[in-house]
Amino acid sequence: MGTHPILLGDEQVRRYVADGFLAFDTGLDSGFHDAVAAELAVGLDEGSPLLGDNLLPRIPMLADLLDSPAVVGAMKSLLGEDYAWAPHRFPHNSEPLAAADRSDDFDPFLNNARMGPGSISGSGWHQDGHSKAGRSRWHTFRAANLFYFPQDTPLAKGPTRLLAGSHLYANITLATPDQVVLRDIPKGTAIIADFDVGHAGTPNRTDATRYMLKFVVLRMQSPTRPTWDHHDPAWRTPNGLFTPHDLPEAWTSLWNWLRGAPRNEGVSASPDELPRLLDEMRARNPQQRLAAMYQLAAMGDTAVRPMIDALLATAGLDRHVAPTPDDMGYYGKSEDHLERKFSPRQFVPEDAAVVLGTIGAPAVEPLAALLDHEDPWMRINAAYALGEAGPTAAGSHADRIGELLDDHLAAVARAATDALCTLPCFGSPTVARLHRVLAHDIDDGEEPAMGEPSLGGRWTRQNHLRYLASLALLARVTGSDPPDGLEQAFIAGLDDETGYTQAIACQGLERLGTRTGLKAAVRHLQTRRWDPNHIRLAEGPPRRAVRA
């Protein structure tokens, strides 16, 4: 829209670190939001199965929302200047409940509340899985949801509920009622929420449909400096947080990560506390467990061996074998609060791997040794932790992680590919392997592997791996000194059968900027463009956005 982004300030970023989400006004005029709501009413009434991920071509004016100074500023502040929009975006309508089912006495913590017939918005508490391609859960801020409300959404109309502080949870069943945030949401509000924040829809007890649009944004590079309006380097716990937790060690570590500073700056722990903290890391209470994890990370060298041993203790438990969708562990909701599993929906790493990744450089060589471990779960967690250690500490092992693309187990190859997204410093040998994934079929690649069964569709192991391969390549082309082979790899991705891989390949070719690559992307997009005019509202084309 030709104006400078409105960056967040220190206080807003601190709130995001602790609560896991932040609401802000998109700054667009009321008529824009009304036009979006009117378009949604038509699109959803048509019952078109194509509206979901095709939200933008169906309602092109939404590009003005995503390009608005407030949205761009929030994305740059929290996800870095080179952030990218994921191909998944979705309208979440909440239809009115029948009058007989409405009640003024709604429990904000209620799970799976009855929703109005035809509602896409689900009322069960959940942490999202990356649509159709289960990626990792991270404590660091690598992905986010943007929830946009084009209408005033008072409590009776069913705002989205959030669980403050749950973005650091491995298991959503541990959430408590005092974490619930359920408030009136004014027209034109957007909420940026860390991808792992627990949330749920709320029943609509009015006579009009409630609309909410969800977009997914991805970080492409680990932070090296603050990308918001930054003035005060110290962590200061904000007043009036929504989260009931008090986790200064964790919040300071994550604040430091966002600033590109050493993770343990301003954090310390005594080695004498090691036995107690190892015990508390297994506690069912999330605050106790998380506090112990970050105090252990603050010990640096001292904690490396105990954490490696804790990780090795989970070998031989077949945790690399994915649960089925009828198992609550598939959704990160096991009653066993220490259960960690690989899943087509979401990979939840061991807590020890999270700590080792936070420790960084002192843990890199012991972790690299586990890349050759006979147990796949060790290889998976080692790749994850090295990715979390970041390019400066673990970049020299990026191509070694790339070799795991040849692993005989798809789960290992997928976890390694996801780790490469956080280590975009790999060289030509890994680019060649990723190209091969995009260009050639893999063994057992046609085995169904839906990450989100409720969304339908037909995705396979091969589709998952190819999508992640395209994301790793996009991160690499965004980084410095792109190696040879990227153009050919992205062009190969244009032939994938899923729109997700194709969409990321087009973004990669745009960022690469070569003449041949851009021609290939334009040629690909020409045959897939939409003309939405034949399903426009009778009043004519929607208005362009202007700032309020």
C-alpha positions in Angstrom: 0.0 0.0 0.0 3.0 2.2 -0.2 3.3 3.2 3.4 5.8 2.3 6.1 5.0 -0.6 8.3 3.9 0.2 11.8 6.4 -1.7 14.0 5.6 -3.1 17.4 7.3 -1.6 20.5 9.2 -3.4 23.3 6.2 -3.7 25.6 4.1 -5.3 22.9 6.8 -7.8 22.0 7.3 -8.7 25.7 3.6 -9.4 26.0 3.7 -11.6 22.9 6.7 -13.5 24.4 4.8 -14.2 27.7 1.2 -14.5 26.6 1.9 -16.0 23.2 -0.5 -13.6 21.3 -1.2 -9.9 20.7 -4.3 -8.1 19.4 -4.1 -5.0 17.3 -6.2 -2.8 15.1 -5.5 -3.4 11.4 -6.0 0.4 10.7 -8.3 -0.1 7.7 -11.6 1.8 7.3 -14.9 0.3 8.4 -16.2 0.0 4.8 -13.3 -2.3 3.9 -14.3 -4.7 6.7 -18.0 -4.5 5.7 -17.0 -5.4 2.2 -15.0 -8.4 3.3 -17.8 -9.7 5.5 -20.3 -9.3 2.5 -17.9 -11.2 0.2 -17.6 -14.0 2.8 -21.4 -14.2 3.1 -21.6 -14.8 -0.6 -18.7 -17.2 -0.8 -19.8 -19.4 2.1 -23.4 -19.4 1.0 -22.2 -20.8 -2.3 -20.9 -23.8 -0.4 -17.8 -23.9 -2.6 -15.3 -26.4 -1.4 -12.6 -24.2 -3.1 -13.0 -21.3 -0.8 -10.7 -22.6 2.0 -7.1 -22.2 0.8 -8.3 -20.2 -2.2 -9.5 -17.4 0.0 -7.2 -14.8 -1.6 -8.1 -15.4 -5.2 -11.8 -15.6 -4.3 -11.6 -12.3 -2.3 -8.5 -10.4 -3.8 -9.1 -7.3 -1.7 -7.7 -9.3 1.3 -4.3 -8.6 -0.2 -4.8 -5.1 1.1 -5.2 -6.5 4.6 -2.0 -8.5 4.4 -0.1 -5.5 2.9 -1.5 -3.0 5.4 1.1 -1.1 7.6 -0.2 -2.6 10.8 -0.2 -6.2 9.6 3.2 -5.9 7.9 4.7 -4.2 10.9 3.5 -6.9 13.3 4.7 -9.6 11.0 8.2 -8.0 10.6 8.4 -7.3 14.3 7.7 -10.9 15.4 8.7 -13.1 12.4 11.5 -11.1 10.9 11.8 -8.9 7.8 11.9 -11.8 5.4 8.7 -13.6 6.7 6.6 -15.6 4.3 2.9 -16.3 4.1 2.1 -20.1 4.1 -0.3 -21.4 1.5 -2.8 -22.4 4.2 -5.5 -19.8 5.0 -9.0 -20.5 5.9 -12.4 -18.9 6.7 -13.8 -19.9 10.1 -17.5 -19.1 10.2 -19.5 -19.6 13.4 -23.2 -20.0 12.6 -26.0 -19.2 15.0 -27.1 -21.8 17.5 -30.7 -22.8 17.6 -32.6 -20.6 20.0 -33.3 -23.6 22.2 -29.6 -24.3 22.6 -28.6 -20.8 23.6 -27.6 -20.0 27.2 -26.4 -16.8 28.9 -24.3 -19.0 31.2 -21.4 -20.1 29.0 -18.4 -21.6 30.7 -15.3 -20.0 28.9 -13.2 -23.1 29.6 -15.8 -25.5 28.2 -14.4 -28.0 25.7 -16.3 -29.0 22.6 -19.2 -26.7 23.2 -22.2 -27.1 20.8 -21.8 -25.0 17.7 -24.4 -23.8 15.2 -25.0 -26.1 12.2 -22.7 -25.4 9.4 -19.9 -23.8 11.5 -16.4 -24.4 10.3 -15.0 -22.9 13.6 -14.4 -25.8 16.1 -15.0 -25.4 19.8 -12.6 -28.0 21.0 -9.4 -26.7 22.7 -6.5 -27.4 20.4 -3.0 -26.4 19.2 -2.9 -26.2 15.4 -1.0 -28.7 13.3 0.6 -27.2 10.2 -2.0 -28.1 7.7 -1.4 -31.4 6.0 2.3 -31.4 6.8 3.0 -31.9 10.5 6.0 -29.7 11.4 7.8 -29.3 14.7 6.6 -27.5 17.8 9.0 -24.8 18.8 9.5 -22.6 21.9 11.1 -20.1 19.6 8.9 -18.0 17.4 9.0 -19.6 14.0 5.4 -19.5 12.9 2.2 -17.7 13.8 -1.5 -17.5 13.1 -3.1 -14.2 12.1 -6.8 -14.2 13.1 -8.8 -11.4 11.4 -12.3 -10.3 12.4 -14.2 -8.2 9.8 -17.2 -7.7 12.2 -17.7 -6.6 15.7 -17.6 -9.8 17.7 -19.1 -9.4 21.1 -19.1 -12.4 23.5 -22.6 -13.5 22.4 -21.4 -13.7 18.8 -18.6 -16.2 19.6 -15.1 -14.7 19.6 -12.0 -17.0 19.4 -10.9 -18.1 22.8 -7.2 -18.4 23.6 -5.1 -20.1 26.4 -2.5 -17.5 27.5 0.9 -19.0 27.9 0.1 -22.3 26.3 2.5 -21.7 23.4 5.2 -23.4 25.4 3.1 -26.5 26.2 3.9 -29.9 24.8 0.5 -31.1 26.0 -2.6 -29.0 25.9 -4.5 -31.1 28.4 -2.5 -29.3 31.1 -4.2 -26.0 30.5 -6.3 -24.5 33.3 -9.4 -22.2 33.4 -7.3 -19.2 34.5 -5.5 -19.1 31.2 -8.7 -18.5 29.2 -8.9 -15.2 27.3 -12.4 -14.5 26.0 -13.3 -10.9 25.2 -15.3 -8.7 22.9 -13.4 -8.2 19.6 -14.0 -4.9 17.7 -14.4 -4.9 13.9 -11.1 -4.8 12.1 -9.1 -6.4 14.9 -6.4 -8.9 14.1 -4.8 -11.2 16.6 -1.3 -12.6 15.9 -0.9 -15.7 17.9 2.2 -18.0 18.1 1.3 -21.1 16.1 1.3 -23.3 19.2 -1.1 -21.3 21.3 -4.1 -23.3 22.4 -7.4 -21.8 21.1 -11.0 -22.7 20.4 -14.2 -21.3 18.8 -17.0 -20.1 21.0 -20.8 -20.7 20.3 -22.6 -18.0 18.4 -25.7 -17.0 20.4 -26.9 -14.3 18.0 -28.9 -14.4 14.8 -26.0 -13.5 12.5 -23.0 -15.4 11.2 -19.6 -14.7 12.8 -16.6 -14.6 10.4 -13.0 -15.0 11.3 -10.2 -15.5 8.7 -7.0 -17.3 9.6 -3.7 -16.8 7.8 -0.4 -18.6 8.6 2.9 -16.7 8.6 6.4 -18.3 8.7 9.8 -17.1 9.9 12.5 -17.6 7.3 15.6 -16.7 9.2 16.7 -16.9 12.8 16.9 -13.4 14.3 20.3 -11.6 14.5 18.9 -8.3 15.7 15.6 -6.8 16.9 13.2 -6.2 14.0 10.7 -4.1 16.0 10.9 -0.6 17.4 13.4 -1.6 20.1 14.9 0.6 22.8 15.3 -1.3 26.0 17.3 -4.6 25.9 16.4 -5.8 29.3 13.6 -8.2 29.9 10.9 -6.6 32.0 7.8 -8.6 32.8 4.8 -6.5 31.7 2.0 -5.7 34.1 -1.4 -7.1 33.5 -0.4 -10.2 31.5 -3.1 -12.7 30.6 -1.0 -15.7 31.5 -1.1 -16.8 35.1 2.5 -18.2 34.8 5.6 -16.5 36.0 8.5 -17.7 33.9 11.2 -15.0 33.9 14.0 -17.5 32.9 12.0 -18.7 29.9 10.8 -15.3 28.9 14.2 -13.8 29.2 15.7 -16.6 27.0 13.1 -16.1 24.3 13.4 -12.3 24.4 17.1 -12.7 24.0 16.6 -15.0 21.0 14.3 -12.5 19.3 17.0 -9.8 19.9 19.7 -12.0 18.4 21.5 -11.9 21.8 23.0 -14.9 23.7 20.1 -17.0 25.1 21.3 -16.9 28.7 22.1 -13.2 28.9 20.6 -12.1 32.2 19.7 -15.7 33.2 21.7 -17.8 35.6 21.3 -21.0 37.7 23.5 -22.7 40.2 24.9 -26.2 39.4 23.9 -27.2 42.9 20.3 -27.1 41.7 20.9 -29.8 39.1 19.3 -32.8 40.9 16.2 -30.8 41.9 15.7 -29.3 38.4 16.1 -32.7 36.7 13.3 -34.0 38.9 11.1 -30.9 38.4 11.5 -31.2 34.6 9.2 -34.2 34.8 6.6 -32.4 36.9 3.0 -32.4 35.7 2.6 -28.7 36.5 3.6 -26.8 33.4 5.1 -23.8 35.2 7.3 -26.0 37.3 8.4 -28.0 34.3 9.1 -25.0 32.1 11.0 -23.1 34.8 13.2 -26.2 35.4 13.9 -26.5 31.7 15.1 -22.9 31.3 17.1 -23.0 34.5 18.8 -26.1 33.3 19.5 -24.4 29.9 21.1 -21.5 31.8 23.7 -23.9 33.3 25.2 -24.3 29.8 28.0 -26.9 29.8 27.0 -28.3 33.1 23.6 -29.4 31.9 24.7 -30.9 28.5 25.6 -34.4 29.7 22.5 -34.8 31.9 20.3 -33.6 29.1 22.0 -36.0 26.6 21.4 -38.8 29.1 17.8 -37.8 29.5 17.3 -37.8 25.8 19.0 -41.2 25.4 16.7 -42.6 28.1 13.8 -42.2 25.6 15.5 -44.5 23.0 13.9 -47.8 22.4 10.3 -46.7 23.1 9.2 -46.5 19.5 8.3 -42.9 19.8 9.1 -42.4 16.1 6.0 -44.5 15.3 3.1 -42.2 14.8 -0.1 -42.7 16.7 -3.3 -43.0 14.7 -5.9 -40.2 14.6 -8.1 -42.0 17.1 -5.3 -41.7 19.7 -5.2 -38.4 21.6 -1.5 -38.4 21.4 -1.9 -37.7 17.7 -3.1 -34.2 18.7 -0.8 -33.6 21.6 -3.5 -34.4 24.2 -2.2 -37.6 25.8 -3.1 -38.1 29.5 0.6 -38.9 29.9 2.1 -35.4 30.2 5.6 -36.7 29.3 4.5 -38.5 26.1 6.3 -37.1 23.1 5.6 -38.5 19.7 6.2 -38.1 16.0 3.0 -37.4 14.2 1.8 -36.5 10.7 0.0 -33.7 12.4 2.8 -32.3 14.6 6.2 -33.5 15.9 6.5 -32.8 19.6 10.2 -33.1 20.6 11.5 -34.3 23.9 11.9 -31.6 26.6 15.6 -32.6 26.8 16.0 -31.7 23.1 14.4 -28.3 23.7 16.9 -27.6 26.5 19.9 -28.8 24.4 18.8 -26.5 21.5 18.5 -23.6 24.0 22.0 -24.3 25.4 23.3 -24.0 21.9 27.1 -24.3 21.1 28.2 -26.4 24.1 25.6 -29.0 23.1 26.3 -29.1 19.3 28.9 -31.8 19.1 27.2 -34.3 21.5 24.0 -33.7 19.5 25.8 -34.2 16.1 27.0 -37.6 17.4 23.4 -38.7 17.8 22.6 -38.1 14.1 24.1 -41.6 13.6 22.3 -43.2 16.5 20.5 -46.5 15.7 17.3 -45.3 17.2 15.3 -43.1 14.8 13.9 -41.1 17.7 17.4 -40.0 18.6 18.2 -38.9 15.1 14.9 -37.0 14.9 15.4 -35.2 18.2 19.1 -34.5 17.5 18.2 -32.8 14.1 15.5 -30.8 15.9 17.9 -29.6 18.6 20.6 -28.7 16.2 18.1 -26.6 14.2 17.1 -24.8 17.4 20.8 -24.2 18.2 20.8 -22.1 15.1 23.1 -21.4 12.2 25.9 -19.7 14.2 26.3 -22.6 16.6 25.2 -25.6 14.4 25.5 -24.4 10.8 28.6 -26.5 10.1 26.3 -29.6 10.6 23.6 -28.5 8.2 24.7 -30.7 5.4 25.1 -33.6 7.8 21.5 -33.2 8.7 20.8 -33.0 5.0 22.2 -36.5 4.6 19.2 -37.7 6.7 17.0 -37.1 3.7 18.4 -40.5 2.6 17.2 -42.2 5.8 15.1 -45.2 5.3 12.4 -43.9 7.6 10.1 -41.1 6.3 9.8 -39.7 9.9 13.5 -39.1 10.1 13.7 -37.5 6.6 10.8 -35.2 7.5 12.2 -34.1 10.8 15.6 -33.5 9.1 13.9 -31.4 6.4 12.1 -29.4 9.0 15.4 -28.8 10.8 16.9 -27.5 7.6 14.3 -24.8 7.6 15.9 -23.4 10.7 19.5 -23.9 9.4 19.3 -22.2 6.0 23.1 -22.3 5.5 23.3 -25.7 3.8 25.3 -26.1 0.6 24.8 -27.6 -2.8 24.8 -31.3 -1.7 21.7 -30.7 0.4 20.1 -28.6 -2.3 20.7 -31.6 -4.7 19.0 -33.9 -2.2 16.0 -31.6 -1.8 15.8 -31.3 -5.6 15.7 -35.1 -5.8 12.8 -35.1 -3.3 10.9 -32.7 -5.4 11.6 -34.4 -8.7 11.5 -38.1 -8.0 9.1 -40.5 -6.1 10.2 -41.9 -2.8 9.7 -45.4 -1.5 6.3 -45.8 0.1 5.7 -42.2 -0.9 2.0 -42.9 -1.8 1.1 -44.0 1.7 -1.7 -41.7 3.0 -0.6 -39.3 5.7 -3.2 -36.6 6.3 -1.9 -34.2 8.9 -5.4 -32.8 9.6 -8.0 -35.6 8.9 -10.9 -33.3 9.6 -9.9 -31.0 6.6 -10.2 -33.9 4.1 -8.2 -34.2 1.0 -5.6 -36.7 0.1 -2.0 -36.1 1.1 0.7 -38.7 1.2 4.1 -39.1 2.8 5.7 -37.8 -0.4 3.4 -34.7 -0.4 4.5 -33.9 3.2 8.2 -34.3 2.4 8.0 -32.2 -0.8 6.2 -29.4 1.0 8.8 -29.3 3.7 11.6 -29.5 1.1 10.1 -26.4 -0.6 10.1 -24.6 2.7 13.7 -25.5 3.4 14.7 -24.2 -0.1 12.7 -21.0 0.5 14.6 -20.4 3.7 17.8 -21.1 1.9 17.2 -18.7 -0.9 16.2 -16.0 1.7 19.6 -16.4 3.4 23.0 -15.3 2.3 25.2 -16.7 -0.6 22.5 -19.0 -2.1 24.3 -22.1 -3.6 23.9 -23.5 -7.1 20.9 -25.6 -7.9 18.1 -23.6 -6.3 16.5 -22.5 -9.5 16.2 -26.1 -10.9 14.9 -27.4 -7.6 12.2 -24.8 -7.3 11.2 -25.4 -11.0 10.9 -29.1 -10.1 8.5 -28.2 -7.3 6.1 -26.6 -9.8 5.2 -30.0 -11.0 4.1 -31.3 -7.6 0.4 -32.4 -7.3 -0.3 -30.2 -4.3 -0.9 -26.5 -4.5 1.2 -26.0 -1.3 4.5 -27.0 -2.8 3.8 -25.1 -6.0 3.0 -22.0 -4.1 6.2 -22.1 -2.1 8.2 -22.8 -5.2 6.8 -19.7 -6.8 7.8 -17.6 -3.8 11.2 -19.1 -4.0 11.6 -18.3 -7.7 10.4 -14.7 -7.0 13.1 -14.3 -4.2 15.8 -15.9 -6.4 14.9 -13.4 -9.1 16.5 -15.2 -12.1 15.0 -14.6 -15.5 14.5 -18.3 -16.2 13.0 -18.9 -12.8 10.6 -16.0 -13.0 9.4 -17.1 -16.5 8.7 -20.5 -15.1 6.7 -19.1 -12.2 4.6 -16.8 -14.4 4.0 -19.6 -16.9 2.8 -21.8 -14.0 0.6 -19.2 -12.5 -1.0 -18.2 -15.8 -2.9 -21.4 -16.1 -4.0 -21.3 -12.5 -5.3 -17.7 -12.1 -8.8 -17.0 -11.0 -11.3 -14.5 -12.3 -13.7 -13.9 -9.4 -15.9 -11.4 -11.2 -18.6 -13.9 -12.1 -19.3 -14.5 -8.5 -19.0 -11.0 -7.2 -21.7 -9.3 -5.2 -24.5 -7.5 -7.2 -23.3 -4.1 -5.9 -20.1 -4.4 -7.9 -16.4 -5.0 -7.1 -15.3 -4.5 -3.5 -13.6 -1.3 -2.5 -9.9 -0.9 -2.1 -8.7 -0.5 1.4 -7.9 2.8 2.9 -6.5 3.5 6.3 -9.0 4.6 8.9 
